[in-house]
Amino acid sequence: MLSFLNLIRWPNLLIIILSMSLLLFFIIVPGLGINVFTDGLSFGEFVLLIVSTLLIAIGGYIINDIADINTDTINKPGVNSIESTFSIEFANTAYWLTTVIGVLLGVLLSYMINQINFGLIFLFSAGLLWFYSQKYQCQPLVGNIVIAFLSALSFGLVWLYEFYALTNNPEVFVTVQSQFPLINRLVTIYMGFAFMVSLLREVIKDMEDYKGDNRFGCRTFTVKYGISASKIVALFVAYISLLASLYIQYGFFNSDYKLLFGAFFLIDILFILIISLLHRASSKFNYTKLSLLIKILMIYGILSMVLFYFER
């Protein structure tokens, strides 16, 4: 059981659940002043959204581990449990089951809110994860951008489905539509945060995994252009992210969101610390340490959504 939980990256799944739940309960619901699970998505519909997202993510993790069997013998010795604990046949079956069920649940949810065409989003996401494992992760920056995009998408899905669920309740929709610009801004902020932080972590992971990728011909940006060039890209993303954080913090100050304004000081400090460590990083241990620090930054950023509830 422990090996299976590690295979499906259970900590990452908890982060997905946390981010989607906090966005609904602490940003969208208080921002619009609506009744949760009554005016917009029902409880069952929200659970469907989370479960479908999780299943597609699980499928992505499994197919990625299948593709990384060779490189992980060097990059992460003993971590990849496929062939050592689970057979490739079992992994392939688990991939197809989780992915197909995840897509079907997404289509069902889309039908339930009268937007059946939105089911294509789940099919598109599953397709991107498959192409990532088979092709994109070994193309310079393409795989990094794909993963960053999908990380941000989980935030956008909650607002997208809540918005269209509200359209099925015209009286409530008309009442709350004046608050849509605020929710759009906040969702965009957190989607942007997720994208930039995920992109930064993916570039650093490529530096961390350089030896295995290089040995087995995975032409990531780091393998093709070198550690120094990758560090420049990572620093560029980190500096842009820091500037964006300061700009957002200034916006919170002008909007009199004092708690969020204060909370972003720690985000600024974490970005500065990451930049400082990245300038000096020169070994796999340094990049592993940075990767962990970025994950802490991501979790803290997600948790900061709670503070908006107390700003209302």
HUQUIBEL-V269437 format. One record per backbone hydrogen bond with DSSP energy under -0.5 kcal/mol. CO is the residue of the C=O (numbers start at 0). NH is the residue of the N-H. Records with the same first field share a line. If there is no record, write none. Layout:
CO->NH  NH
This chain:
0->4
1->5
2->6
3->7
4->9
5->8
8->11  12
9->13
10->14
11->15
12->16
13->17
14->18
15->19
16->20
17->21
18->22
19->23
20->24
21->25  26
22->26  27
23->28
26->30
27->31
28->32  33
33->35
34->37  38  39
41->45
42->46
43->47
44->48
45->49
46->50
47->51
48->52
49->53
50->54
51->55
52->56
53->57
54->58
55->59
56->60
57->61
58->62
59->63
60->64
61->65
62->66
63->67
65->68
67->71
68->72
69->72
70->73  74
71->75
75->78  79
78->80
80->84  85
85->82
86->90
87->91
88->92
89->93
90->94
91->95
92->96
93->97
94->98
95->99
96->100
97->101
98->102
99->103
100->104
101->105
102->106
103->107
104->108
105->109
106->110
107->111
108->112
109->114
110->113
114->117
115->118
116->119
117->120  121
118->121  122
119->123
120->124
121->125
122->126
123->127
124->128
125->129
126->130
127->131
128->132
129->133
130->134  135
131->136
134->137
135->138  142
137->218
138->142
139->141
140->144
141->145
142->146
143->147
144->148
145->149
146->150
147->151
148->152
149->153
151->154  155
152->156
153->157
154->158
155->159
156->160
157->161
158->162
159->163
160->164
161->165
162->166
164->167
165->168
168->171  172
169->173
170->174
171->175
172->176
175->178
176->179
178->182
179->183
180->184
181->185
182->186
183->187
184->188
185->189
186->190
187->191
188->192
189->193
190->194
191->195
192->196
193->197
194->198
195->199
196->200
197->201
198->202
199->203
200->204
201->205
202->206
203->207
204->208
206->209
208->212
209->213
210->214
211->215
212->217
213->216
216->218
217->219
219->223
220->224
221->225
225->229
226->230
227->231
228->232
229->233
230->234
231->235
232->236
233->237
234->238
235->239
236->240
237->241
238->242
239->243
240->244
241->245
242->246
243->247
244->248
245->249
246->250
247->251
248->252
249->253
250->254
251->256
252->255
255->257
256->260
257->261
258->262
259->263
261->264  265
262->265  266
263->267
264->268
265->269
266->270
267->271
268->272
269->273
270->274
271->275
272->276
273->277
274->278
275->279
276->280
282->286
283->287
284->288
285->289
286->290
287->291
288->292
289->293
290->294
291->295
292->296
293->297
294->298
295->299
296->300
297->301
298->302
299->303
301->304
302->305
303->306
304->307  308
305->308  309
306->309
307->310  311
